[in-house]
């Protein structure tokens, strides 16, 4: 009966990854988010993986706890109308979540969001791009 196992919907995966993204940006554990919602951290894990679909009222609760509008969870979501996108969008979402789940990524993100001057933020982005380009050339 393994053939009957359904793969998670790409939108559910995306929304879940955005929940994880925001939660990690705030430095909040799955347990803390679960407690705020009155559910277990295991349920949060399932939501974040896209294994369990998040209902509308629950998504509103999550948005309130994580202090973002509900629309945040759908930013850059796969449209489903393009058959050529395949895994590319899912992989880019996974990449961001993986980055922010790493120690370096989390440290970099937390420090970056504390910078209020948009010109300084832009220069940092330019610096990182330049370093990445130099690294790719070597």
C-alpha positions in Angstrom: 0.0 0.0 0.0 3.0 2.3 -0.2 1.8 3.5 -3.6 -1.1 5.2 -1.8 1.1 7.5 0.1 0.4 11.0 -1.1 3.1 13.6 -1.6 2.5 16.9 0.2 1.1 19.6 -2.0 3.7 22.1 -3.1 1.7 25.0 -1.6 1.6 23.2 1.8 5.4 22.6 1.6 5.9 26.3 0.7 3.6 27.6 3.5 5.3 25.3 6.0 8.7 26.4 5.0 7.7 30.0 5.4 6.4 29.2 8.9 9.8 27.7 9.7 11.6 30.6 8.1 9.8 33.2 10.3 10.0 31.1 13.4 13.8 30.7 13.0 14.1 34.4 12.2 12.5 35.1 15.6 14.7 32.5 17.3 11.7 30.6 18.4 11.6 26.9 19.0 9.0 24.6 17.6 8.0 23.8 21.2 7.5 27.5 22.0 5.3 28.1 18.9 3.4 24.9 19.6 2.7 26.0 23.2 1.5 29.4 22.0 -0.9 27.6 19.6 -2.0 24.9 22.1 -0.5 22.1 20.0 2.6 19.9 20.1 5.9 20.6 18.6 5.4 17.4 16.5 2.4 19.1 14.9 4.6 22.2 14.1 7.2 19.8 12.5 4.5 18.3 10.3 3.2 21.8 9.3 6.7 22.9 8.5 7.4 19.9 6.3 4.1 20.3 4.5 3.0 16.8 5.7 0.0 18.3 7.4 -2.0 21.1 5.7 -2.5 24.2 7.8 -6.1 25.3 8.0 -7.1 29.0 7.5 -7.9 29.7 11.2 -4.7 28.0 12.3 -2.7 29.9 9.8 -4.2 33.1 11.1 -3.2 32.1 14.7 0.4 31.3 13.5 0.6 34.7 11.7 -0.5 36.4 14.9 2.0 34.6 17.0 4.9 35.2 14.5 3.8 38.8 14.0 3.4 38.7 10.2 0.4 39.0 7.9 -1.0 35.8 6.5 0.2 36.9 3.0 3.8 36.4 4.3 3.3 32.6 4.1 2.4 32.8 0.4 5.1 35.1 -0.8 7.0 33.5 -3.8 4.7 30.5 -3.6 4.6 28.2 -6.7 1.6 29.1 -8.8 0.7 25.7 -9.9 -0.2 27.0 -13.4 3.3 26.7 -14.7 4.2 23.1 -15.5 7.8 23.9 -16.3 8.8 25.1 -12.9 9.1 21.5 -11.5 11.4 21.3 -8.5 13.1 24.7 -9.0 10.8 26.7 -6.7 10.6 24.0 -4.1 14.4 23.8 -4.1 14.8 27.6 -3.7 12.5 27.5 -0.7 14.3 24.6 0.8 17.6 26.4 0.2 16.4 29.5 2.2 15.1 27.3 5.0 18.3 25.3 5.1 20.4 28.5 5.1 18.4 30.0 8.0 18.5 26.7 9.9 22.3 26.8 9.8 24.2 28.5 12.6 25.9 30.9 10.2 22.8 31.7 8.3 20.8 32.4 11.5 23.6 34.6 12.9 24.0 36.5 9.6 20.2 37.0 9.4 19.8 38.2 13.0 22.7 40.7 12.6 21.5 41.9 9.2 17.9 42.7 10.3 19.3 44.8 13.1 20.9 47.2 10.5 18.4 50.0 10.0 20.2 52.0 7.3 19.0 50.7 3.9 22.2 52.0 2.2 24.4 49.9 4.6 22.2 46.9 4.0 22.5 47.3 0.2 26.3 47.6 0.6 26.4 44.4 2.6 24.4 42.6 -0.1 26.8 43.9 -2.7 29.8 42.8 -0.6 28.4 39.3 -0.2 27.6 39.0 -3.9 31.2 40.2 -4.8 32.7 37.6 -2.4 30.5 34.9 -3.9 31.5 35.9 -7.4 35.2 35.9 -6.5 34.9 32.5 -4.9 33.1 31.1 -7.9 35.9 32.3 -10.2 38.6 30.5 -8.2 
